[in-house]
Amino acid sequence: MSRRPLSAQDLTRAQSPDDQATARQDSAMLGASTTVIDRGSPGSLTGMVWAFDFCDGKSAPVTLADLDCPAEPGTFRWVHMDLLDPSARRWIDDLPAVEGDIADMLLDGDGHQHVRRVGETLAFAVHDFEREFGEGRPTRTGVLIFLLSPQLMVTAGRNPLLCPDVILRRIQAGAVPAGAPAALDLVFSALIEVSKIVARDLATIVRVAEDALIDFGTMPDPRVVADDRRRAATLHRQLLGLRSILLRLELDDHLPEAIRPIVNKTAQKIAALDGDAAEVHQNLQQVREEIDMQTARRTDQNLYVLSIMNVVLLPPTLVTSFFGMNTGGLAWVDDNIGTVWVTCVMILATVAAVAWLFRRGYLRNAR
């Protein structure tokens, strides 16, 4: 039975074919979009990542040159910005809907999840998992901010986040959010999709780790379990914060009626997903406790073996030490078979020590 701890790669290889196929689909879903967005001439605004206009069931990319022009009547515009670019911050700050607390929250937020409403304008700051390059699983979170008005949705972040990638992929696949409610629903559904993928990956790891630990006695690497437990705790905190801001919106009597059904529906989905995330976190905690128990048990077994060996070897060691003093008058010094007699004494001492251990029950109770 292998005693080598299972690494993250081992846990991945131990997944069933169905789990591996699902993991590949999730990885493809969370990967960055490979479609190149034509942004046009950079001009003075370089912080736009992508933008679309939606009208009559169709979507049209918006270039940087067109961004300074307001959207046509009946057109809903969606702009995604990179807040690390100073020009993006200036453009957002100049929007008519961005004022007072909303400007502070969007541009100089403290990293907490919260929401502000001014008239029909809603501003959110929510947590989203950052995109990991290569085959890495998402572990770190960043802040996704989005501003929603009747004809405009602005999303922005300081790091490469997964939710905007999912949104862009859905738009390129044909999704057309023709108004504020549909746009808000698309953002929330993308956040839920990312959270589901992370929760599903964690649940699969827990199941594989439990099977390896209980059925085969092979322990996962404690560092891998600790990392996954941290991911589960991060997911739980993220969903808990999102539930909190949705509850605030549900209690807002002045929330636009077109938005309220989206908020209520999302709150129910987030509550169910948060329960799954909390269960995964608890299961990972139990796996960690089982690892600690097995580690302690194996340590006790090793100490038990070492203690038995010490007791067994102590009498012959005492005998050899006694006859190795090289002092006068030692027995069998001049006897030709003195070594044989000393060896017999050591054997008898060892047998006596073993018999004493067996009589006291130490050997009888050995596992």
C-alpha positions in Angstrom: 0.0 0.0 0.0 1.5 3.3 -1.1 2.1 5.8 1.7 3.1 8.7 -0.6 0.6 11.5 -0.2 -1.6 12.2 -3.2 -0.7 15.4 -4.9 -3.2 17.6 -6.9 -2.2 15.8 -10.1 -2.8 12.4 -8.5 -6.3 13.5 -7.4 -7.0 14.8 -10.9 -5.9 11.5 -12.5 -7.9 9.5 -10.0 -11.2 11.1 -11.1 -13.7 9.1 -13.1 -13.9 9.6 -16.9 -17.1 11.5 -16.5 -15.5 13.8 -13.9 -12.5 14.3 -16.1 -14.8 15.2 -19.1 -16.7 17.6 -16.9 -13.5 19.2 -15.7 -12.3 19.7 -19.3 -15.6 21.4 -20.2 -15.4 23.6 -17.1 -11.8 24.5 -17.9 -12.7 25.4 -21.5 -15.7 27.5 -20.1 -13.4 29.4 -17.8 -10.7 29.9 -20.3 -10.1 33.3 -21.8 -11.9 34.1 -25.0 -9.7 33.7 -28.1 -11.9 36.0 -30.3 -10.2 39.3 -31.1 -12.4 42.3 -30.5 -11.8 45.1 -33.0 -11.5 48.2 -30.8 -10.6 50.6 -33.6 -8.2 53.4 -33.2 -7.0 53.7 -29.6 -7.4 57.5 -29.3 -7.3 58.9 -25.8 -9.2 55.9 -24.3 -7.1 52.8 -24.0 -8.8 51.1 -21.1 -11.8 49.6 -23.0 -11.6 45.8 -23.2 -14.8 45.2 -25.2 -18.1 46.9 -25.9 -21.3 46.0 -27.7 -24.5 47.7 -28.7 -27.7 45.6 -28.6 -30.8 46.6 -30.6 -33.6 44.7 -32.4 -32.3 41.3 -31.2 -28.8 41.9 -32.7 -25.4 42.8 -31.2 -22.8 45.0 -32.8 -19.2 45.6 -31.5 -18.5 49.2 -30.4 -15.1 50.7 -31.3 -13.2 53.2 -29.2 -14.1 55.9 -31.7 -17.8 55.2 -31.2 -17.6 55.0 -27.5 -17.6 58.8 -27.0 -20.9 59.0 -28.9 -24.1 58.1 -26.9 -26.0 55.0 -27.9 -28.9 55.4 -30.3 -32.4 55.6 -28.8 -33.7 52.1 -28.2 -30.1 50.7 -28.0 -28.6 49.1 -24.9 -24.8 49.5 -24.6 -22.5 47.2 -22.6 -18.9 48.3 -22.0 -16.2 46.4 -20.1 -13.2 48.4 -18.8 -9.8 47.7 -17.3 -9.5 49.9 -14.2 -5.7 49.7 -14.2 -5.8 52.1 -17.1 -6.2 55.7 -16.0 -8.2 56.6 -19.1 -10.9 54.0 -18.1 -11.2 55.5 -14.7 -11.6 59.0 -16.2 -14.3 57.8 -18.6 -16.3 56.1 -15.9 -16.0 59.1 -13.6 -17.3 61.4 -16.4 -20.5 59.3 -16.8 -23.6 61.2 -15.9 -24.9 58.3 -13.7 -21.6 58.2 -11.6 -21.7 60.7 -8.8 -21.2 60.9 -5.0 -21.1 57.5 -3.3 -21.3 55.6 -6.6 -18.0 57.2 -7.8 -16.2 56.4 -4.6 -17.5 52.8 -4.6 -16.6 52.1 -8.3 -13.2 53.7 -8.4 -11.9 53.6 -4.9 -13.7 50.7 -3.3 -12.4 49.0 -0.1 -12.7 45.5 -1.6 -16.0 44.6 0.2 -19.1 43.5 -1.6 -21.9 46.1 -1.6 -24.5 47.8 -3.7 -25.7 51.4 -4.2 -28.8 52.7 -5.8 -29.4 56.2 -7.0 -32.8 56.5 -8.8 -32.8 53.9 -11.5 -29.1 53.5 -11.5 -27.5 50.5 -9.6 -23.8 50.1 -8.8 -22.4 46.8 -7.6 -19.1 45.6 -6.2 -18.9 41.8 -6.1 -16.2 39.3 -5.8 -15.2 37.1 -8.7 -12.5 34.5 -9.2 -9.4 35.7 -11.1 -8.4 33.9 -14.3 -5.5 31.6 -13.8 -3.2 31.1 -16.8 -2.4 27.6 -17.9 -4.0 24.7 -16.1 -4.2 26.3 -12.7 -7.5 26.2 -10.8 -9.0 29.6 -9.9 -7.9 30.4 -6.3 -7.7 34.2 -6.0 -10.5 36.6 -6.1 -10.8 40.1 -7.3 -13.5 42.8 -7.3 -15.9 43.1 -10.2 -17.8 46.4 -10.3 -20.7 47.1 -12.6 -22.9 50.1 -13.1 -26.4 49.5 -14.5 -28.7 52.2 -15.9 -31.7 51.9 -18.2 -29.5 52.1 -21.4 -26.0 51.3 -20.2 -24.1 48.5 -18.4 -20.5 49.2 -17.5 -18.4 46.3 -16.0 -14.8 46.8 -14.9 -12.1 45.2 -12.8 -8.4 45.6 -11.9 -7.5 41.9 -12.6 -8.4 39.4 -15.3 -11.7 38.0 -14.0 -13.7 34.9 -15.0 -17.2 36.5 -15.1 -16.5 39.0 -17.9 -15.0 36.1 -19.9 -18.2 34.1 -19.5 -20.3 37.1 -20.4 -18.3 37.8 -23.5 -18.5 34.2 -24.6 -22.2 34.2 -24.2 -22.6 37.4 -26.2 -20.5 36.0 -29.0 -22.6 32.8 -28.9 -25.7 34.9 -29.5 -27.0 36.3 -26.2 -28.6 39.7 -26.7 -29.4 41.5 -23.4 -31.7 44.2 -24.8 -32.2 46.0 -21.6 -31.2 46.5 -18.0 -33.0 43.5 -16.5 -31.6 41.1 -19.1 -28.1 42.6 -18.6 -28.3 42.2 -14.9 -29.6 38.6 -15.3 -26.6 37.8 -17.6 -24.1 39.2 -15.0 -25.7 37.2 -12.2 -26.0 34.0 -14.2 -22.3 34.3 -15.2 -21.3 34.7 -11.5 -23.4 31.7 -10.6 -21.8 29.7 -13.4 -18.3 30.4 -12.3 -19.2 29.6 -8.7 -20.9 26.3 -9.8 -17.7 25.3 -11.7 -15.5 26.0 -8.7 -17.9 24.2 -6.3 -18.2 21.2 -8.7 -14.4 21.0 -8.9 -14.1 21.1 -5.1 -16.8 18.5 -4.7 -15.0 16.1 -7.1 -11.7 16.6 -5.3 -13.4 15.8 -1.9 -15.0 12.6 -3.3 -11.7 11.4 -4.8 -9.8 12.2 -1.6 -12.4 10.4 0.6 -12.3 7.3 -1.6 -8.5 7.2 -1.6 -8.4 7.8 2.2 -11.1 5.3 3.3 -10.9 2.6 0.7 -7.1 2.5 0.1 -5.7 4.3 3.1 -3.8 6.7 0.9 -3.7 10.2 2.3 -3.9 13.2 0.1 -1.2 15.8 0.4 -2.2 18.0 3.4 -1.1 21.1 1.6 -3.5 20.2 -1.3 -6.3 19.8 1.2 -5.5 23.0 2.9 -5.4 24.9 -0.5 -8.8 23.4 -1.5 -10.3 24.2 1.9 -9.2 27.8 1.5 -10.8 27.9 -1.9 -14.0 26.5 -0.4 -13.9 29.1 2.3 -13.3 31.8 -0.3 -16.3 30.6 -2.3 -18.5 30.5 0.8 -17.6 34.1 1.7 -18.1 35.3 -1.8 -21.6 33.8 -2.0 -22.5 35.0 1.5 -21.6 38.5 0.6 -23.6 38.3 -2.6 -26.6 37.0 -0.7 -26.3 40.0 1.7 -26.4 42.6 -1.1 -29.3 40.8 -2.8 -31.2 40.8 0.5 -30.6 44.6 0.7 -32.1 45.0 -2.8 -35.1 42.8 -2.0 -35.8 45.1 1.0 -35.5 48.2 -1.1 -39.0 49.6 -1.7 -37.8 51.8 -4.5 -36.1 49.1 -6.6 -37.3 49.2 -10.2 -40.0 46.6 -10.6 -38.4 45.2 -13.8 -35.3 44.4 -11.7 -37.0 42.8 -8.7 -37.8 39.4 -10.3 -34.2 39.1 -11.4 -33.0 39.8 -7.8 -35.4 37.4 -6.2 -34.5 34.6 -8.6 -30.8 35.1 -8.2 -31.1 35.3 -4.4 -32.7 31.8 -4.4 -30.0 30.3 -6.6 -27.2 31.9 -4.6 -28.8 30.5 -1.4 -28.8 27.0 -2.8 -25.3 27.3 -4.1 -24.0 28.7 -0.8 -25.4 25.6 0.9 -23.5 23.4 -1.5 -20.3 25.5 -0.9 -20.7 25.2 2.9 -21.2 21.5 2.6 -18.0 21.1 0.5 -16.1 23.2 3.0 -17.3 21.0 5.9 -16.4 17.8 4.0 -12.9 19.2 3.4 -12.6 19.9 7.1 -13.6 16.3 7.8 -11.1 15.0 5.3 -8.4 17.1 7.0 -9.5 15.7 10.4 -9.3 12.2 9.1 -5.8 12.9 7.7 -4.7 14.2 11.1 -6.2 11.1 12.8 -4.5 8.7 10.5 -1.2 10.6 10.8 -1.4 10.4 14.6 -2.3 6.7 14.4 0.7 5.9 12.2 3.0 8.0 14.5 1.7 6.0 17.5 2.4 2.8 15.7 5.9 3.8 14.8 6.6 4.9 18.4 5.1 1.6 19.6 7.5 -0.4 17.4 10.5 1.7 18.5 9.5 1.3 22.2 9.3 -2.5 21.8 12.7 -2.6 20.1 14.2 -0.5 22.9 12.8 -2.9 25.6 13.9 -6.0 23.7 17.4 -4.7 23.0 18.0 -3.2 26.4 18.9 -6.5 28.3 21.5 -7.7 25.7 22.9 -4.2 25.6 23.3 -4.2 29.4 25.0 -7.6 29.2 27.4 -6.6 26.5 28.2 -3.4 28.4 28.8 -5.3 31.6 31.2 -7.8 30.0 32.9 -5.0 28.0 34.2 -3.2 31.1 37.6 -5.0 30.9 38.0 -5.2 34.6 39.6 -8.0 36.6 37.6 -10.9 37.8 35.1 -11.0 35.0 33.5 -14.4 34.5 34.6 -16.5 31.5 37.5 -14.2 30.7 39.9 -17.2 30.5 37.3 -19.7 29.3 37.7 -20.8 25.7 34.0 -20.8 25.2 33.3 -17.6 27.2 31.8 -15.9 24.2 29.3 -18.7 23.9 28.3 -18.3 27.5 27.9 -14.5 27.2 25.8 -15.0 24.0 23.6 -17.4 25.9 23.1 -14.9 28.6 22.1 -12.2 26.1 19.6 -14.6 24.4 18.1 -15.5 27.8 17.9 -11.8 28.7 16.1 -11.1 25.5 13.7 -14.0 25.9 13.0 -12.8 29.4 12.2 -9.3 28.2 9.9 -10.6 25.5 8.1 -12.9 27.9 7.7 -10.0 30.3 6.2 -7.8 27.5 3.9 -10.6 26.5 2.8 -11.2 30.1 2.0 -7.5 30.6 -0.1 -7.6 27.4 2.0 -5.2 25.3 2.7 -7.6 22.5 -0.8 -9.2 22.8 -2.4 -5.8 22.1 -0.1 -4.9 19.2 -2.0 -3.8 16.1 
